[in-house]
Amino acid sequence: MLMIKPPNKLPTIKVNGIVPKSIFFAGSIEMGAAEDWQKILENSLSEHKGYIFNPRRDDWDSSWEQTPENENFLGQVTWELDGLDACQIAAFYFDPKTKSPISLLELGLLANSKKIIACCPDGFWRKGNVQIVCSRYGIPLVNTLPELSEAIIQRLGAK
């Protein structure tokens, strides 16, 4: 799979507004707290064709003011929203060592989209909320990264 990170442009080839065989890695990033689960998933999906949209920016600067007036921050958030809109699959991972408020917001934004697969291990501080949202909207929910990888592969179909 081809990994795309901000600020790189997302693919423009779309079918009904969706980039075929594309996965957005939604979920915990909190630098220093969250494990690099994106790298683990990337490795498990490496033999498959398609795109991974990974918002874990290599040149993130925590000093950026988080306001729409900050061009870098605005670009990051816009890239993420565009990627969530364009992806075929939104793979959510809620790391138990994090709070992940933006990931929870994004889960709510996409809850009715039918594109989510969620992974919420025991110990995540709002696991009950995630379970209820997933149940209500028919979102597949797994407990481990290997299960998340398998669910993504099943949804993608053939290599």
C-alpha positions, -999 to 999 in steps of 0.1 A, spaced: 0 0 0 11 35 -7 14 57 25 3 93 22 9 118 50 2 155 53 10 179 38 12 156 7 -19 157 -15 -45 130 -14 -53 110 -46 -77 126 -70 -90 94 -86 -124 88 -70 -155 68 -76 -186 84 -62 -163 107 -41 -143 78 -26 -107 68 -34 -109 30 -41 -90 8 -17 -81 36 7 -78 35 44 -76 65 67 -58 58 100 -80 76 124 -73 73 161 -48 81 189 -17 100 179 -9 120 210 28 123 205 47 106 233 17 88 247 3 67 218 22 39 204 29 41 167 1 18 159 -1 32 124 33 16 116 21 -18 129 -10 -16 107 10 -4 77 33 -34 80 4 -58 82 -12 -43 51 20 -40 31 11 -68 6 -22 -52 -4 -28 -26 -31 -43 8 -23 -37 39 -2 -32 46 34 -39 81 46 -19 86 77 -24 119 96 7 112 118 27 140 104 65 136 104 72 173 108 45 181 134 53 211 156 35 212 189 41 249 192 17 256 163 -12 276 177 -43 255 172 -65 281 155 -78 285 120 -55 315 116 -25 292 118 -18 281 83 0 249 93 -27 238 118 -55 247 94 -38 226 67 -35 196 90 -71 196 101 -83 202 65 -61 174 52 -76 151 79 -112 160 71 -106 156 34 -90 122 40 -119 111 62 -144 121 35 -124 105 6 -114 72 23 -132 39 17 -123 27 52 -118 47 83 -98 25 107 -100 38 143 -77 28 171 -82 41 206 -49 37 225 -56 30 263 -27 53 272 -44 84 256 -76 105 258 -79 110 220 -107 137 221 -103 145 184 -105 108 175 -138 106 195 -150 137 176 -141 120 143 -159 88 153 -190 108 159 -187 127 126 -185 94 106 -206 72 128 -234 69 102 -211 66 72 -207 28 71 -169 32 65 -156 27 100 -139 -2 116 -130 5 152 -105 -10 176 -109 -1 213 -88 -22 237 -97 -27 273 -84 2 294 -94 30 270 -110 56 293 -142 60 272 -145 24 259 -181 22 270 -190 53 249 -172 38 219 -190 5 224 -224 22 225 -218 43 194 -205 13 175 -235 -8 185 -260 18 176 -245 25 142 -235 -11 133 -198 -3 134 -175 -34 136 -156 -32 169 -125 -53 177 -101 -54 207 -67 -58 191 -46 -44 163 -43 -79 146 -81 -81 146 -83 -46 131 -58 -55 104 -78 -87 96 -111 -67 95 -95 -42 71 -82 -69 48 -116 -86 47 -133 -54 38 -108 -45 11 -112 -79 -5 -86 -92 -29 -51 -79 -29 
